[in-house]
Amino acid sequence: MKLTTIKTSKPEELKALERLLIIMDELREQCPWDKKQTFESLRHLTIEETYELGDAILDKDLSEIKKELGDLLLHIVFYSKIGSETKDFDIGSVSNEICEKLIHRHPHIYGDVEVADEEEVKRNWEQLKLKEGKNSVLEGVPKSLPALVKASRIQDKVAGVGFDWEEPQQVFEKVQEELAELQEEVLAQDQDKLEAEFGDVLFSMINYARFLKVNPEDALERTNKKFIKRFQYLEKEAKKINKPLSKMSLDQMNNYWEQAKKL
């Protein structure tokens, strides 16, 4: 039996959201800073808040995740408030639109479609988007995404319509092939081709990560954090012996690096 509506009552959650909406109205009317904000002025702040949420998730800091979710929720409410002032949209129409989209794109829940697994759900999702008037499954990939994240999303999208490898080993062989082509260009010393082949290596590695069920952005950021922590340990130990890193030998620095790894 398929669900058509979800009947539930969450008075405390609704009350909290209503409180936020009232506060937003008051700030927009009375606060000099809030009164000046526009979609454009909030944009970079929203991006910053999203990255802060990402950091909290990687750190597994649940308290910080809650805080950053609140900051992002504020931005959604803020944009909706600005939209309501020009009568283009408000928080109600924003909420209803996403509700309608979710119902439409989950026919296996709200309709008669049967699905076998998560992969079939993803394929149906992309097909439904095309039926909604999209000319390409890649239209939904934001142009301003960082290149690594964009590559991951591109591969997810095309895989959703069946353009994909069958086995992880095939992808790994593609990685090896791209590495060999990169090495050829390293020897040839053609900088333009070298950059192109390096990009192909990265793209194939990101694709391999998908088959390994590893998020490449998260994996790289974990390595970034690990490197920063170890290097800062090295800097701290160098200060203890009052010796600048530039005056230390590579062997000395490597000894501290190995200590940091053990810690």
C-alpha positions in Angstrom: 0.0 0.0 0.0 1.4 3.4 -1.1 1.4 6.4 1.2 -0.3 9.6 0.0 0.2 11.7 3.0 2.2 11.5 6.2 0.0 12.3 9.2 2.0 13.4 12.1 2.0 16.2 14.7 5.2 17.9 15.7 4.0 21.0 17.7 7.3 21.7 19.4 9.2 21.7 16.1 6.5 23.9 14.4 6.5 26.3 17.3 10.3 26.6 17.1 10.1 27.4 13.4 7.4 29.9 13.9 9.6 31.6 16.5 12.4 31.9 14.0 10.1 33.4 11.4 8.9 36.0 13.9 12.5 36.9 14.9 13.4 37.2 11.2 10.5 39.6 10.6 11.6 41.7 13.6 15.2 41.8 12.5 14.3 42.8 8.9 12.2 45.6 10.3 14.5 46.9 13.1 18.1 45.9 12.6 20.2 48.2 10.4 22.4 45.3 9.2 19.6 42.9 8.5 17.6 45.6 6.7 20.5 46.1 4.2 21.0 42.5 3.2 20.2 41.2 -0.3 20.4 37.8 -2.1 23.8 38.9 -3.4 25.2 40.1 -0.1 24.1 36.9 1.7 25.5 34.5 -1.0 29.1 34.4 0.1 28.0 34.0 3.7 25.8 31.1 2.8 28.7 29.4 1.1 30.9 29.9 4.1 28.3 28.5 6.4 28.0 25.4 4.2 31.7 24.8 4.4 31.6 25.2 8.2 28.8 22.6 8.4 31.0 20.3 6.2 33.9 20.8 8.7 31.7 19.9 11.6 30.5 16.8 9.9 34.0 15.6 9.1 35.0 16.3 12.7 31.9 14.3 13.9 31.1 17.2 16.2 27.4 16.8 16.8 27.1 20.0 18.8 28.7 22.0 16.1 26.6 20.3 13.4 23.5 21.4 15.2 24.8 25.0 15.4 25.8 25.1 11.8 22.4 23.7 10.7 20.8 26.5 12.6 23.0 29.0 10.7 22.0 27.5 7.4 18.3 27.4 8.4 18.6 31.1 9.2 19.8 31.8 5.7 16.9 29.9 4.1 14.5 31.9 6.2 16.4 35.1 5.3 16.2 34.5 1.6 12.5 33.6 1.9 11.8 36.8 3.8 13.5 38.9 1.1 11.5 37.0 -1.6 8.2 37.7 0.3 9.0 41.5 0.3 8.8 41.5 -3.5 5.9 39.0 -3.5 7.9 36.5 -5.5 8.0 33.7 -2.9 7.9 33.1 0.8 8.9 30.3 3.2 5.5 28.6 2.6 5.9 28.5 -1.2 9.5 27.4 -0.8 8.4 24.5 1.5 5.5 23.5 -0.7 7.6 23.5 -3.8 10.2 21.1 -2.4 7.3 18.9 -1.0 5.8 18.6 -4.4 9.2 17.8 -6.0 9.8 15.1 -3.4 6.4 13.5 -3.9 6.8 13.6 -7.7 10.3 12.2 -7.7 9.4 9.3 -5.3 6.8 7.5 -7.2 7.9 4.3 -5.5 6.5 5.8 -2.3 3.7 8.0 -3.5 2.7 6.1 -6.6 2.7 2.6 -8.1 6.3 2.3 -9.2 8.3 -0.6 -7.9 12.0 -0.4 -7.3 14.6 -3.0 -6.4 17.2 -1.0 -4.7 18.9 2.4 -4.2 20.5 2.4 -7.7 17.1 2.1 -9.4 15.8 5.0 -7.3 18.7 7.1 -8.5 18.1 6.2 -12.2 14.4 7.0 -11.8 15.2 10.3 -10.3 17.3 11.4 -13.3 14.8 10.2 -15.8 12.0 12.1 -14.0 14.2 15.3 -14.1 14.5 14.9 -17.9 10.7 14.5 -18.2 10.4 17.8 -16.3 12.0 19.6 -19.2 15.7 19.3 -18.5 17.8 19.0 -21.7 20.7 17.2 -20.0 21.2 15.2 -16.8 24.2 17.4 -16.2 22.1 20.7 -16.0 21.8 20.2 -12.3 25.5 20.4 -11.6 26.3 24.0 -10.5 29.0 25.7 -12.6 30.6 27.3 -9.5 31.2 24.0 -7.7 34.9 23.2 -6.8 36.3 21.0 -9.6 36.7 17.9 -7.4 33.2 18.1 -6.1 31.9 18.9 -9.6 33.7 15.8 -11.1 32.1 13.6 -8.5 28.6 15.0 -9.2 29.1 14.6 -12.9 30.0 11.0 -12.5 27.0 10.4 -10.2 24.6 12.0 -12.7 25.7 10.1 -15.8 25.9 6.8 -13.8 22.3 7.4 -12.9 21.2 7.0 -16.5 23.4 3.9 -17.1 26.6 5.5 -18.5 29.0 3.7 -16.2 31.5 0.9 -15.7 30.4 -2.5 -14.6 33.1 -3.5 -12.2 35.6 -1.6 -9.9 38.5 -3.4 -11.6 37.6 -1.8 -14.9 37.9 1.6 -13.3 41.2 0.7 -11.6 42.6 -0.3 -15.0 41.4 3.0 -16.4 43.3 4.8 -13.6 46.5 2.8 -14.5 46.0 3.7 -18.2 45.7 7.4 -17.4 48.8 7.3 -15.2 50.8 5.7 -18.0 49.6 8.5 -20.4 50.5 11.1 -17.8 54.0 9.6 -17.5 54.4 9.9 -21.3 53.7 13.6 -21.2 56.0 14.0 -18.2 58.8 12.7 -20.4 57.6 14.7 -23.4 57.6 17.9 -21.4 54.5 19.4 -23.1 53.0 21.4 -20.3 49.5 21.8 -21.9 49.2 18.1 -22.6 50.7 17.3 -19.2 48.0 19.3 -17.5 45.3 17.6 -19.5 46.6 14.1 -18.6 46.9 15.1 -15.0 43.2 16.1 -15.1 42.3 12.8 -16.6 44.1 11.0 -13.8 42.2 13.0 -11.1 38.9 12.4 -12.9 39.5 8.6 -13.1 40.6 8.5 -9.4 37.4 10.3 -8.4 35.4 7.8 -10.5 37.3 4.9 -8.7 36.4 6.4 -5.4 32.8 6.2 -6.3 33.1 2.5 -6.9 34.9 2.1 -3.6 32.0 4.0 -2.0 34.5 6.7 -0.8 33.6 10.4 -1.0 36.7 11.9 -2.6 36.1 15.4 -1.2 35.8 14.0 2.4 38.8 11.7 1.9 41.0 14.5 0.7 39.8 16.8 3.4 40.6 14.1 6.0 44.1 13.9 4.6 44.4 17.7 4.7 43.5 17.8 8.3 45.9 15.0 9.1 48.7 16.7 7.3 48.0 20.0 9.1 48.0 18.3 12.5 51.3 16.6 11.9 53.0 19.6 10.4 51.9 21.8 13.3 53.3 19.2 15.7 56.6 19.5 13.8 56.5 23.3 14.2 55.8 23.0 17.9 58.7 20.7 18.5 61.0 22.9 16.5 60.1 25.8 18.7 60.9 23.8 21.8 64.5 23.4 20.6 64.5 27.0 19.4 65.4 26.0 15.8 63.6 27.3 12.7 62.3 24.7 10.3 64.5 26.3 7.6 67.6 25.4 9.6 66.6 21.8 10.3 67.7 18.9 8.1 65.1 16.8 6.3 66.1 13.9 8.5 65.4 15.9 11.7 62.0 17.0 10.4 61.2 13.5 9.3 61.9 12.2 12.9 59.3 14.7 14.3 56.9 13.7 11.5 57.1 10.1 12.5 56.5 11.0 16.1 53.4 12.9 15.0 52.1 9.9 13.1 52.4 7.7 16.2 50.5 10.3 18.2 
